[in-house]
Amino acid sequence: MALLKWQHYSPSFISRRYNRLAVIYPVFELIFWLPPGIRKKAVNALKLNPEDNVIEIGCGTGRNLDMLSKAVAPGGKVYGIDVSENMLKKAMELKEKKNLSNVELICTDAGSYEFPGNINEVLFSLSYAVMSERKEIISKLWRKLSPGGRIVIMDAQFPPGILGKIIAPVKPALILFLKATVIGNPYIRPIEELKEITGSVEVEETSMKTYFISAALKAWSTYPLTSSPAYKLTP
């Protein structure tokens, strides 16, 4: 069915859509049954250190900024990037309320943004599937990432196995709902795409494999990475 095919959404379209969703965006965490504590697990998977510089791509209303800010304090920096002005307004309110002085918010399209050259970690939290130029963005960030740094993607997926078969009849309705709301592409494979670019990933799945955290470590070796040390995603 043509209605179920995914299409390219431009950054300007995404910006307009999320400008409208900004006021009610937290509701979608309930609609999509976001697992409790998964944001903290995603931040922990970055293995942040004081003095680190971390970028969150698609920081939205800023739900992760407090955790990121505290993890890299006192000398580190958090860059929150989002294409939606209204989402960033909510993030700015949180920044001021929490007095997150080491957080800088930037309204821009990540595909055209020139990232700083001293990035230690990168987080995509429920944002990767929205971006049409996601692989180009990952590739650019991977080149900029300091050795020993990590890229972490936390997102949702259609589950495999029995649960996948159970929800198969309602998949068309779910896809139409996604297109009408958060426009997260359900057909992409973020874990495979991250591995394709970085060489090796560590994955933790939760909630019957409907959500995942995928992390890639940039080794202290010549880019491109061909292999990386194994490590565990700790809660």
C-alpha positions in Angstrom: 0.0 0.0 0.0 1.3 3.4 -1.0 0.1 4.9 2.3 2.5 2.5 4.2 5.6 3.4 2.2 8.0 5.7 4.0 9.0 9.0 2.4 11.8 11.5 2.8 10.9 14.2 5.3 13.0 17.3 5.0 14.4 19.1 8.1 12.0 21.9 7.5 9.0 19.5 7.6 10.4 17.8 10.7 10.8 21.2 12.3 7.2 22.2 11.6 5.8 18.9 12.8 7.7 18.9 16.1 6.9 22.6 16.6 3.3 21.5 16.8 4.0 18.4 18.9 6.2 20.2 21.5 3.4 21.0 23.9 2.2 17.4 24.1 5.4 15.5 23.3 5.7 13.9 26.8 2.4 12.1 26.1 4.0 10.0 23.4 6.3 8.4 26.0 3.1 7.0 27.5 1.5 6.1 24.2 4.6 4.2 23.1 5.3 2.7 26.5 8.8 4.1 27.0 10.4 1.8 29.5 11.1 3.4 32.9 14.8 4.2 33.4 15.8 3.7 29.8 16.9 7.3 29.4 19.3 6.8 32.3 20.6 3.6 30.9 21.3 5.3 27.6 23.2 8.1 29.3 25.1 5.6 31.4 26.1 3.7 28.2 28.0 6.8 27.1 30.3 6.2 30.1 30.8 10.0 30.5 33.7 11.5 32.5 34.1 14.9 34.1 35.5 17.4 31.5 33.9 15.5 28.6 32.1 17.2 25.7 28.9 15.4 24.8 26.4 16.1 22.0 22.8 15.0 22.0 21.4 15.0 18.5 17.6 15.7 18.6 17.6 16.7 22.3 13.9 17.7 22.0 12.4 19.1 25.2 15.6 18.3 27.1 14.6 15.2 29.1 18.3 14.0 29.2 20.0 17.3 29.7 20.1 17.2 33.5 21.7 13.8 33.6 24.2 14.7 30.9 25.1 18.0 32.6 25.8 16.4 35.9 27.8 13.6 34.4 30.3 15.9 32.7 30.5 18.6 35.4 32.3 20.7 36.4 34.4 21.3 33.3 32.6 19.4 30.6 30.1 20.7 28.0 26.7 19.5 26.8 25.5 20.5 23.3 21.8 19.9 22.7 20.9 20.1 19.0 17.4 20.1 17.6 15.7 21.3 14.5 12.5 22.4 16.3 12.4 25.8 17.9 9.5 25.0 20.1 11.1 21.8 21.4 14.2 23.8 22.3 12.1 26.4 24.0 10.9 23.6 26.4 14.6 22.5 26.8 15.6 26.1 27.5 13.0 26.3 30.3 14.4 23.2 31.8 18.0 24.5 31.5 17.1 27.7 33.3 15.0 25.9 36.0 17.9 23.4 36.7 20.6 26.0 36.2 22.5 23.9 33.7 25.2 26.4 33.0 27.3 23.9 31.0 24.5 23.2 28.5 24.4 24.9 25.1 21.3 24.6 23.0 21.5 24.9 19.2 18.6 25.1 16.8 19.9 23.6 13.6 19.7 20.7 11.2 22.3 18.1 12.3 22.9 17.3 8.6 24.3 20.7 7.8 25.8 21.6 11.2 29.6 21.8 11.6 30.3 19.8 14.7 33.2 20.9 17.0 36.3 18.8 16.8 36.7 17.8 20.4 33.6 15.5 20.9 33.9 12.8 23.4 30.4 11.2 23.2 27.3 11.4 21.1 23.7 10.5 22.0 20.7 9.9 19.8 17.7 9.4 22.1 14.4 8.6 20.2 15.7 10.8 17.4 17.7 8.7 15.0 14.8 7.2 13.1 13.4 10.7 12.4 16.4 11.8 10.4 16.6 11.2 6.7 20.3 11.9 6.6 21.1 9.8 9.6 23.9 7.7 8.1 25.7 10.8 6.8 25.3 12.4 10.3 26.7 9.3 12.0 29.6 9.2 9.6 30.5 12.8 10.2 30.3 12.4 13.9 32.4 9.3 13.9 35.2 11.1 12.1 35.0 14.0 14.7 34.7 11.7 17.7 37.8 11.5 20.0 39.4 8.1 20.4 37.9 6.3 23.3 34.6 8.1 22.7 31.2 6.5 22.1 28.1 6.9 20.0 24.9 5.7 21.6 21.5 5.2 20.0 18.4 4.6 22.1 15.3 4.0 20.1 12.3 1.7 19.4 11.9 -1.1 17.0 9.3 -3.6 15.8 10.1 -6.7 17.9 11.1 -10.0 16.3 9.7 -13.4 17.3 6.3 -14.2 18.7 5.5 -10.6 19.8 6.3 -9.5 16.3 3.8 -12.0 14.9 1.2 -10.9 17.4 1.4 -7.3 16.4 1.7 -7.9 12.7 -2.0 -7.3 12.0 -1.9 -3.8 13.6 1.4 -2.8 11.9 -0.3 -0.8 9.2 -2.2 1.2 11.8 1.0 1.8 13.8 2.9 3.0 10.7 0.1 5.4 9.8 0.1 6.7 13.4 3.8 7.2 13.2 3.5 9.1 9.9 0.8 11.3 11.5 2.7 12.1 14.6 6.5 11.6 15.4 7.5 10.4 11.9 10.0 7.9 13.2 10.8 5.5 10.3 10.0 2.0 11.5 11.7 0.4 8.5 15.3 1.4 9.2 17.7 -0.7 11.2 19.7 1.6 13.4 21.8 -1.1 15.0 22.9 -2.4 11.6 23.6 1.1 10.3 25.7 2.0 13.4 27.7 -1.2 13.0 28.2 -0.6 9.3 29.8 2.8 10.0 31.7 2.1 13.2 32.6 -1.6 12.8 31.4 -3.0 16.1 28.5 -2.3 18.5 27.2 -3.5 21.8 23.4 -3.8 22.1 21.0 -4.1 25.0 17.3 -4.8 24.3 14.4 -4.3 26.7 10.6 -4.5 27.0 10.4 -7.7 24.9 12.9 -6.2 22.4 10.7 -3.3 21.5 13.4 -0.9 22.7 17.1 -1.0 22.4 20.3 0.8 23.4 23.2 0.4 20.9 26.7 1.7 21.6 29.8 2.0 19.5 33.2 2.6 21.0 35.9 4.4 18.9 39.1 2.5 19.6 42.4 4.1 20.2 43.5 3.0 16.8 43.6 4.4 13.3 40.2 5.3 11.8 38.2 3.6 10.4 37.4 1.2 13.3 37.6 -2.4 12.3 37.0 -3.9 15.8 36.4 -2.6 19.3 36.9 -4.0 22.8 33.8 -5.6 24.3 32.1 -3.8 27.1 28.8 -4.0 29.0 26.0 -1.5 29.1 25.6 -0.9 32.8 22.3 0.5 34.3 
